[in-house]
Amino acid sequence: MNLKKDSKSVVQKIKETTEDIHNKIKQLKQPQLKIPLRALSNVKYDESEGYFVLQKAIKSRTLTASTIKTFAQTLKMMGLSMQLVNTDDIATKREAYYVSKNWGDARFLEQPESDTVMDDIEAMMMVNREQIGFIPEEKGGDVAGELVVIDRDSETGKELHIDCTKFGSGAYSVPSTCEHLKFETKAKFVLAIETHGMFERLNKHKYWKTANCILVSMGGVPTRACRRFVRMLSDQKKIPVYVFTDGDPYGFGNIYRTLKVGSGNAAHINEYFCVPQAHFFGVTPQDIIDYKLPTHPLKEVDIKKIKDLIKNDPFIKHHKEWQKALEQMVKMKARAEQQALAKHGLNFVIDKYLPDKLKNPKSWLP
């Protein structure tokens, strides 16, 4: 599996789209942009495929008096993308927003507008945004443990061997683009962790050495770069991925589900940016009972989120185990954080909780 695309093919797609629009205008016809509908309502989940697959629903953007600004913004963004690809340059999403300030009436007033147009182009071209020159602002995630990342020097092209056990109290940072990376490891598994605080605790006490594993800090919903890194690592080295989140609907339905099967918004590239082989290793409603964890009461927004997951999320609807766990959480009216394990001692998570999880796969949620 490879996400790389020739820059010429990306430029060619942009040219074909813009030339079609130009020809339609010359023929006094209304041009259209057809964009896949990026939503959970337009994906399906098949366990054999392992991720959310985009369905056939599309949204059409026809050039009219009311859409002329968005149409112009889309074309200008395509032009910026072509410039970046042709010059082998990049722009952050924030930089792209500010570049638009030179576009006169087509400029974006707020960044969410430019982000949406960028996402539309990405889906329309069926590519990842990094392939059209745009990179995110956020970090890709931190990594520690029994892993050597093989990168390359951008000037000489020579391989760089980066040992993730040699960062002292720090950690390796996942780059925004991972396609060129290779790995060396004898680790037994990858542990992807929701909070950076928990990652810091496990790294400080070298849990990765005790358990012979690789620690990855997701820092909330994992970035695309983080998801791609974990997927490539798991695929290349044939090692399992365990996901350690808080015991709440956000950890279940946003963080874990996005890493495992992808999202509706990025359904056109889920095949590359999810980790179907991931297993849930986080705090379950049953863990709250078994370990007598301190809890926080569910808020109305939490209950609404749970009901929405059970009713509308294709992944949750597919797995009765998840439905049962979420219904149990509603009955308990409680949620718990990873850090709640500290009730039993700061390193209880290392000495007891994680070893318990490893010994009892039947307790894992799908």
C-alpha positions as CSV (number, residue, x, y, z in Angstrom):
1,M,0.0,0.0,0.0
2,N,1.4,3.4,-1.0
3,L,0.0,6.8,-0.8
4,K,2.6,8.5,-3.0
5,K,1.3,10.1,-6.2
6,D,3.4,11.6,-9.0
7,S,3.3,15.4,-8.8
8,K,2.6,15.5,-12.5
9,S,-0.6,13.5,-12.0
10,V,-1.8,15.9,-9.3
11,V,-1.1,18.9,-11.6
12,Q,-2.8,17.1,-14.5
13,K,-6.0,16.5,-12.4
14,I,-6.1,20.2,-11.6
15,K,-5.6,21.2,-15.2
16,E,-8.3,18.9,-16.4
17,T,-10.8,20.3,-13.9
18,T,-10.0,23.9,-14.6
19,E,-10.0,23.4,-18.4
20,D,-13.4,21.8,-18.2
21,I,-14.7,24.8,-16.3
22,H,-13.1,27.2,-18.9
23,N,-14.6,25.3,-21.8
24,K,-18.1,25.3,-20.3
25,I,-18.0,29.0,-19.8
26,K,-16.8,29.6,-23.4
27,Q,-19.8,27.5,-24.5
28,L,-22.1,29.7,-22.3
29,K,-22.9,26.7,-20.1
30,Q,-22.9,26.6,-16.3
31,P,-19.8,24.8,-15.0
32,Q,-20.1,22.4,-12.1
33,L,-17.8,21.1,-9.5
34,K,-18.8,17.7,-8.2
35,I,-17.5,16.9,-4.7
36,P,-18.0,13.7,-2.7
37,L,-20.3,14.2,0.3
38,R,-18.0,13.9,3.3
39,A,-20.2,12.7,6.1
40,L,-21.0,9.6,8.2
41,S,-24.3,9.4,6.3
42,N,-22.2,8.7,3.1
43,V,-20.0,6.0,4.4
44,K,-20.4,2.3,5.1
45,Y,-18.5,0.0,7.4
46,D,-17.6,-3.5,6.4
47,E,-15.5,-5.4,8.9
48,S,-13.7,-7.2,6.1
49,E,-12.5,-3.9,4.6
50,G,-11.7,-2.6,8.1
51,Y,-12.5,1.1,7.6
52,F,-15.2,3.6,6.5
53,V,-15.7,3.5,2.7
54,L,-17.0,6.4,0.8
55,Q,-20.4,5.9,-0.9
56,K,-21.7,7.6,-4.1
57,A,-23.5,10.7,-2.8
58,I,-22.0,13.9,-4.1
59,K,-22.7,17.6,-3.8
60,S,-22.6,19.7,-6.9
61,R,-21.4,23.3,-6.9
62,T,-22.8,25.1,-9.9
63,L,-21.5,28.5,-11.0
64,T,-24.3,31.0,-10.3
65,A,-24.6,34.5,-8.9
66,S,-24.9,33.2,-5.4
67,T,-21.9,30.7,-5.6
68,I,-19.5,32.8,-7.7
69,K,-17.3,33.7,-4.7
70,T,-17.0,30.1,-3.5
71,F,-16.4,29.0,-7.0
72,A,-13.6,31.6,-7.5
73,Q,-12.1,30.7,-4.1
74,T,-12.0,27.0,-5.2
75,L,-10.2,27.9,-8.4
76,K,-7.8,30.2,-6.7
77,M,-7.0,27.5,-4.1
78,M,-6.4,25.0,-7.0
79,G,-4.0,27.6,-8.5
80,L,-2.1,27.9,-5.2
81,S,-1.9,24.1,-5.0
82,M,-0.5,23.8,-8.5
83,Q,2.1,26.4,-7.7
84,L,3.2,24.5,-4.6
85,V,3.4,21.2,-6.3
86,N,5.3,22.6,-9.3
87,T,7.9,24.3,-7.0
88,D,8.1,21.4,-4.5
89,D,7.0,23.8,-1.8
90,I,4.5,23.6,1.0
91,A,2.0,25.8,2.8
92,T,0.3,25.4,6.2
93,K,-3.4,25.7,6.3
94,R,-3.0,29.0,8.1
95,E,-0.5,30.3,5.5
96,A,-3.0,29.4,2.7
97,Y,-5.6,31.4,4.5
98,Y,-3.4,34.5,4.6
99,V,-2.3,34.0,0.9
100,S,-5.9,34.5,0.0
101,K,-5.8,38.1,1.4
102,N,-4.3,38.9,-2.0
103,W,-7.3,37.5,-3.9
104,G,-9.5,40.6,-3.8
105,D,-13.1,39.8,-3.5
106,A,-12.3,36.1,-3.5
107,R,-10.3,36.3,-0.2
108,F,-11.5,34.2,2.8
109,L,-12.9,36.1,5.8
110,E,-12.1,33.3,8.3
111,Q,-9.8,30.3,8.2
112,P,-12.7,27.7,8.5
113,E,-13.8,28.9,5.1
114,S,-10.4,28.2,3.5
115,D,-10.1,24.9,5.3
116,T,-13.4,23.7,3.9
117,V,-12.5,24.7,0.4
118,M,-9.1,22.9,0.8
119,D,-10.9,19.8,2.0
120,D,-13.3,19.9,-0.9
121,I,-10.4,20.1,-3.4
122,E,-8.7,17.2,-1.7
123,A,-11.9,15.1,-1.9
124,M,-12.6,16.1,-5.5
125,M,-9.1,15.1,-6.5
126,M,-9.2,11.9,-4.3
127,V,-5.8,12.8,-2.8
128,N,-4.4,13.6,0.6
129,R,-3.9,17.3,1.2
130,E,-0.2,16.9,1.6
131,Q,-0.1,15.7,-2.0
132,I,-1.5,19.0,-3.1
133,G,1.0,21.0,-1.1
134,F,-0.9,21.7,2.1
135,I,0.2,20.6,5.6
136,P,-1.5,20.9,9.0
137,E,-0.4,23.2,11.8
138,E,-0.6,20.6,14.5
139,K,2.1,18.1,15.5
140,G,1.9,14.6,14.2
141,G,2.4,13.0,17.6
142,D,5.3,11.9,19.9
143,V,7.0,8.5,19.9
144,A,9.2,6.7,22.4
145,G,10.4,3.2,22.8
146,E,12.0,0.3,20.9
147,L,12.0,1.8,17.5
148,V,14.5,3.1,14.9
149,V,12.9,5.4,12.4
150,I,14.8,5.5,9.0
151,D,14.4,8.9,7.5
152,R,16.5,10.7,4.9
153,D,18.5,13.9,4.8
154,S,16.6,16.4,2.6
155,E,19.9,17.8,1.2
156,T,22.0,14.6,0.6
157,G,19.2,12.0,0.3
158,K,21.2,9.8,2.7
159,E,19.4,7.6,5.2
160,L,19.2,8.8,8.8
161,H,18.7,6.3,11.6
162,I,16.8,7.8,14.5
163,D,16.7,5.7,17.7
164,C,13.6,6.5,19.7
165,T,15.2,5.2,22.9
166,K,17.8,7.9,22.7
167,F,15.8,11.1,23.4
168,G,16.4,11.3,27.1
169,S,13.3,12.9,28.8
170,G,12.0,13.9,25.3
171,A,10.6,12.0,22.4
172,Y,10.7,11.7,18.6
173,S,8.2,13.9,16.8
174,V,6.2,12.4,13.9
175,P,6.7,14.5,10.7
176,S,3.8,15.9,8.7
177,T,4.6,13.5,5.8
178,C,5.5,9.9,6.6
179,E,5.5,8.1,3.2
180,H,9.3,7.9,2.9
181,L,9.8,6.5,6.4
182,K,11.0,2.9,7.2
183,F,11.3,1.2,10.5
184,E,13.4,-1.2,12.5
185,T,12.0,-2.7,15.7
186,K,11.6,-5.9,17.8
187,A,8.8,-4.4,19.8
188,K,5.8,-6.6,20.6
189,F,3.1,-3.9,20.1
190,V,2.4,-0.2,19.7
191,L,0.5,1.6,22.5
192,A,-1.3,4.7,21.2
193,I,-2.2,7.0,24.1
194,E,-4.9,9.7,24.2
195,T,-3.3,12.1,26.7
196,H,0.2,13.5,26.6
197,G,0.4,13.4,30.3
198,M,-0.1,9.7,30.4
199,F,2.5,9.3,27.6
200,E,5.0,11.3,29.7
201,R,4.4,9.1,32.8
202,L,4.9,5.9,30.8
203,N,7.9,7.3,29.0
204,K,9.5,8.6,32.2
205,H,9.3,5.2,33.8
206,K,10.4,3.5,30.5
207,Y,7.3,1.4,30.3
208,W,8.3,0.8,26.7
209,K,11.4,-1.1,28.0
210,T,9.4,-3.1,30.6
211,A,6.8,-4.2,28.1
212,N,9.0,-4.2,24.9
213,C,6.7,-1.8,23.1
214,I,6.5,1.5,21.3
215,L,4.6,4.5,22.9
216,V,2.8,7.0,20.7
217,S,1.2,10.1,22.1
218,M,-1.9,11.0,20.1
219,G,-2.8,14.2,22.1
220,G,-6.5,13.8,21.6
221,V,-8.0,12.9,18.2
222,P,-4.8,11.7,16.3
223,T,-3.7,13.9,13.4
224,R,-3.5,12.3,9.9
225,A,0.3,12.2,10.2
226,C,0.0,10.3,13.5
227,R,-2.5,7.8,12.1
228,R,-0.5,7.3,8.9
229,F,2.7,6.7,11.0
230,V,1.0,4.1,13.2
231,R,-0.6,2.4,10.2
232,M,2.7,2.2,8.3
233,L,4.6,1.0,11.3
234,S,2.0,-1.7,12.1
235,D,1.9,-2.8,8.4
236,Q,5.6,-2.9,7.8
237,K,6.6,-4.7,11.1
238,K,3.4,-6.8,11.5
239,I,2.8,-5.7,15.1
240,P,-0.5,-5.0,16.8
241,V,-1.8,-1.6,18.0
242,Y,-3.5,-1.0,21.3
243,V,-5.3,2.3,21.9
244,F,-5.4,3.7,25.5
245,T,-8.1,6.4,25.9
246,D,-10.2,7.9,28.6
247,G,-13.4,6.2,29.5
248,D,-15.8,8.6,27.9
249,P,-17.8,8.9,24.7
250,Y,-15.3,11.2,23.1
251,G,-12.4,8.7,23.7
252,F,-14.6,5.9,22.3
253,G,-16.4,7.6,19.4
254,N,-13.9,10.2,18.2
255,I,-10.3,9.2,19.2
256,Y,-10.5,5.4,19.0
257,R,-13.0,5.1,16.2
258,T,-11.1,7.7,14.1
259,L,-7.8,5.9,14.5
260,K,-9.3,2.4,13.8
261,V,-11.8,3.0,10.9
262,G,-11.4,6.7,9.9
263,S,-13.9,9.5,9.7
264,G,-16.8,10.6,7.5
265,N,-15.0,13.9,6.7
266,A,-11.9,12.1,5.3
267,A,-13.7,9.0,3.9
268,H,-12.0,9.4,0.5
269,I,-8.6,8.6,2.1
270,N,-9.6,6.4,5.1
271,E,-8.0,3.4,3.4
272,Y,-4.6,4.9,4.2
273,F,-5.2,6.9,7.4
274,C,-6.8,4.4,9.7
275,V,-5.5,1.3,11.6
276,P,-8.1,-1.5,11.2
277,Q,-5.8,-3.8,13.2
278,A,-6.1,-1.6,16.3
279,H,-7.7,-2.9,19.6
280,F,-9.3,-0.8,22.3
281,F,-7.1,-0.8,25.4
282,G,-8.7,2.1,27.2
283,V,-10.9,2.6,30.2
284,T,-14.2,0.8,29.8
285,P,-17.4,1.3,31.9
286,Q,-16.6,-2.2,33.4
287,D,-13.1,-1.0,34.3
288,I,-14.7,1.9,36.3
289,I,-16.5,-0.7,38.4
290,D,-13.7,-3.3,38.6
291,Y,-11.1,-0.8,39.6
292,K,-13.4,1.4,41.7
293,L,-12.3,4.5,39.7
294,P,-13.2,8.1,40.6
295,T,-15.7,9.4,38.0
296,H,-17.2,12.6,36.6
297,P,-21.0,12.7,36.0
298,L,-22.1,12.5,32.4
299,K,-23.2,15.8,31.0
300,E,-26.2,16.2,28.7
301,V,-23.8,16.6,25.8
302,D,-22.2,13.3,26.7
303,I,-25.5,11.5,26.8
304,K,-26.5,13.1,23.5
305,K,-23.1,12.0,22.0
306,I,-23.7,8.4,23.2
307,K,-27.2,8.3,21.7
308,D,-25.9,9.7,18.4
309,L,-23.1,7.1,18.3
310,I,-25.5,4.2,18.9
311,K,-28.0,5.5,16.3
312,N,-25.8,6.9,13.6
313,D,-22.2,5.7,13.7
314,P,-21.7,2.8,11.3
315,F,-18.8,1.3,13.4
316,I,-20.7,1.4,16.7
317,K,-23.9,0.0,14.9
318,H,-21.8,-2.9,13.7
319,H,-20.5,-3.9,17.1
320,K,-23.0,-4.9,19.8
321,E,-20.1,-4.9,22.3
322,W,-19.7,-1.2,21.8
323,Q,-23.5,-0.6,22.0
324,K,-23.6,-2.5,25.3
325,A,-20.6,-0.6,26.7
326,L,-22.2,2.8,25.8
327,E,-25.6,1.8,27.2
328,Q,-23.8,0.7,30.4
329,M,-22.1,4.1,30.6
330,V,-25.5,5.9,30.3
331,K,-26.9,3.7,33.1
332,M,-23.9,4.5,35.3
333,K,-24.2,8.2,34.4
334,A,-20.5,8.4,34.8
335,R,-17.2,8.7,32.9
336,A,-13.6,8.3,33.9
337,E,-10.2,9.7,32.8
338,Q,-7.0,7.7,32.3
339,Q,-5.5,9.6,35.2
340,A,-8.3,8.3,37.6
341,L,-6.1,5.2,37.9
342,A,-3.8,7.3,40.0
343,K,-6.2,6.8,42.9
344,H,-4.4,3.5,43.5
345,G,-0.9,5.0,43.2
346,L,0.8,7.1,40.5
347,N,2.3,4.0,38.8
348,F,-0.7,1.7,39.3
349,V,-1.2,2.0,35.5
350,I,2.2,0.5,34.9
351,D,2.3,-2.0,37.7
352,K,-1.2,-3.3,37.5
353,Y,-3.7,-1.9,35.0
354,L,-1.8,-2.3,31.7
355,P,-0.4,-5.8,32.7
356,D,-4.0,-6.8,33.5
357,K,-5.1,-5.7,30.1
358,L,-2.4,-7.5,28.3
359,K,-3.3,-10.8,30.1
360,N,-7.0,-10.5,29.4
361,P,-7.8,-10.0,25.7
362,K,-11.4,-11.0,26.3
363,S,-11.9,-7.7,28.1
364,W,-10.9,-5.7,25.1
365,L,-13.6,-3.9,23.0
366,P,-13.5,-4.4,19.2
